[in-house]
């Protein structure tokens, strides 16, 4: 069980977020070589959106609702 060091109790839910705040699941993760960043499987190129900064907060409920659309 993954726990926090201080209390040794289980940690809460953890999310991996995309650069634009989307919540990612296992099917969304992929490894690429650094020189291929942004190159999509169909050959198109993605551009980097305004990213999240250290300490930024994401409204998870809103992000989940947007992803469901």
C-alpha positions in Angstrom: 0.0 0.0 0.0 1.4 3.4 -0.9 1.3 5.6 2.2 2.5 9.1 3.2 5.8 9.1 5.1 4.6 11.0 8.1 1.4 9.1 9.1 2.0 5.9 7.3 -1.6 5.9 6.1 -2.8 5.3 2.5 -2.6 8.3 0.2 -5.7 9.8 -1.4 -6.6 9.6 -5.1 -3.8 10.6 -7.5 -4.4 11.8 -11.1 -1.9 12.3 -13.9 -2.8 15.4 -15.8 -2.0 16.4 -19.4 -0.3 19.7 -20.1 -3.7 21.3 -20.5 -5.3 19.9 -17.4 -7.1 16.8 -18.9 -7.1 13.8 -16.6 -5.3 10.9 -18.2 -5.9 7.2 -17.8 -3.6 4.3 -18.6 -4.9 4.2 -22.2 -3.8 7.8 -22.7 -0.1 7.3 -21.7 2.6 6.7 -24.3 6.4 6.9 -24.4 8.1 8.8 -27.3 11.6 9.9 -28.1 12.2 13.6 -27.2 12.7 14.5 -30.8 9.1 13.2 -31.5 7.3 15.3 -28.9 4.0 16.6 -30.3 4.1 14.3 -33.4 0.8 12.5 -33.4 0.2 8.9 -34.7 -1.6 10.4 -37.8 1.4 12.6 -38.6 -0.2 15.9 -37.5 1.7 18.0 -35.0 0.3 19.2 -31.7 1.3 22.6 -30.3 1.9 23.1 -26.6 -1.0 24.9 -24.9 -0.6 27.1 -21.8 0.6 24.5 -19.3 0.0 24.0 -15.6 2.4 25.8 -13.3 3.7 24.6 -10.0 1.0 25.0 -7.4 -1.8 25.4 -10.0 -5.2 23.9 -9.1 -7.4 22.0 -11.5 -11.2 21.7 -11.0 -11.3 17.9 -11.3 -15.1 17.8 -11.6 -15.1 20.3 -14.5 -12.2 18.5 -16.2 -14.0 15.1 -15.9 -17.2 16.7 -17.3 -15.3 18.3 -20.2 -13.6 14.9 -21.0 -17.0 13.2 -21.0 -18.3 15.5 -23.8 
